[in-house]
Amino acid sequence: MEVEGSSKKMIATQEEMVEAKVPLAYRDQCAHLLIPLNKCRHAELYLPWKCEAERHVYEKCAYELVMERMLKMQKIQEQEAKLKQSQKQPIPLIPKTANA
């Protein structure tokens, strides 16, 4: 499944996420990495020094998604600023007369 506006594809299906009880807020393009991370956390009783490799991979994926969204938003803001500036007409210092 392709997500509009993102370079990453959805790998985990809705059924897999429901089965793994992934919260709605975390059902993004990195959910396929969160599922094994949560299984590891549960198996290791949430010990912070366990599952470091899985956590690192998941956090890297989440960071890349955030950075991608930030860059996209920055481009949109630059386009809007350019459009706004091009529509802005300067106020003439000397008014034009009808005969000039």
Secondary structure, 3 states (H helix, E strand, C coil): CECCCCCCECCCCHHHHHHCCCCHHHCCCCHHHHHHHHHHHHHCCCCCCCCHHHHHHHHHHHHHHHHHHHHHHHHHHHHHHHHHHHHCCCCCCCCCCCCC
